[in-house]
Amino acid sequence: MRALTKVGVPFSFSFMTYNSTKGMSDGIRHVHNAQLRMGYRNDQSDKSNILIGYVNEHDKDRWFYMPLLLKFNGCNVKP
């Protein structure tokens, strides 16, 4: 993801949503034409190592939890 973003190539991925405030999920989200954006620094959030920031053509700034990543460019991701 970082390498593709660095050279300006968009990618797609799917992940299981999770809202830690509500403790619930809205299911699987599929994201197309995405690129990474700046995330939180270690001193900004205790979730900075697992909370990944991204943007795509439809949404504004969004986040997902890296451990909940299911697919990257059509390939299954194994934990």
C-alpha positions as CSV (number, residue, x, y, z in Angstrom):
1,M,0.0,0.0,0.0
2,R,2.8,2.4,0.9
3,A,4.8,1.6,-2.2
4,L,1.8,2.1,-4.5
5,T,0.7,5.3,-2.8
6,K,4.3,6.7,-3.1
7,V,4.2,6.3,-6.9
8,G,0.6,7.5,-7.2
9,V,-0.9,4.1,-8.1
10,P,-4.4,3.5,-6.6
11,F,-5.3,0.2,-5.1
12,S,-8.4,-1.7,-3.9
13,F,-9.0,-3.5,-0.6
14,S,-11.7,-4.9,1.6
15,F,-12.0,-5.0,5.3
16,M,-14.4,-5.8,8.1
17,T,-15.7,-2.5,9.5
18,Y,-15.6,-1.9,13.3
19,N,-16.7,1.0,15.4
20,S,-14.8,0.8,18.7
21,T,-17.0,3.5,20.3
22,K,-20.2,1.5,19.6
23,G,-18.5,-1.9,19.7
24,M,-20.2,-3.0,16.5
25,S,-19.5,-3.7,12.8
26,D,-21.4,-2.8,9.7
27,G,-20.0,-5.8,7.8
28,I,-17.5,-5.8,5.0
29,R,-16.5,-2.6,3.1
30,H,-15.0,-2.7,-0.4
31,V,-12.8,0.3,-1.3
32,H,-11.7,1.0,-4.8
33,N,-9.1,3.6,-6.1
34,A,-7.7,4.2,-2.7
35,Q,-4.4,5.7,-1.5
36,L,-3.0,6.0,1.9
37,R,-2.9,9.3,3.8
38,M,-1.1,10.4,7.0
39,G,-2.1,8.5,10.0
40,Y,-1.8,9.2,13.7
41,R,1.6,9.5,15.4
42,N,2.3,7.3,18.4
43,D,1.7,10.3,20.8
44,Q,-1.7,11.0,19.2
45,S,-3.4,7.7,19.6
46,D,-2.9,4.3,21.3
47,K,-4.2,2.8,18.1
48,S,-1.7,4.5,15.8
49,N,0.0,1.1,14.9
50,I,-3.3,-0.5,13.7
51,L,-5.5,2.4,12.5
52,I,-4.7,3.1,8.9
53,G,-5.8,6.3,7.1
54,Y,-6.9,6.3,3.5
55,V,-8.8,8.3,0.8
56,N,-10.6,7.2,-2.3
57,E,-12.6,8.9,-5.1
58,H,-15.9,8.9,-3.2
59,D,-15.0,9.4,0.5
60,K,-13.2,11.9,2.4
61,D,-10.6,10.9,5.0
62,R,-11.4,7.4,6.3
63,W,-9.8,4.9,8.6
64,F,-9.7,1.1,8.9
65,Y,-8.1,-1.3,11.4
66,M,-5.2,-3.2,9.8
67,P,-6.0,-6.5,11.6
68,L,-9.4,-6.4,9.9
69,L,-8.0,-6.3,6.3
70,L,-9.5,-9.1,4.3
71,K,-8.3,-8.5,0.7
72,F,-5.7,-6.3,-1.1
73,N,-6.0,-5.9,-4.9
74,G,-8.2,-9.0,-5.1
75,C,-5.8,-11.2,-3.1
76,N,-6.9,-12.7,0.3
77,V,-4.9,-11.5,3.2
78,K,-3.9,-14.0,5.9
79,P,-3.3,-12.8,9.4
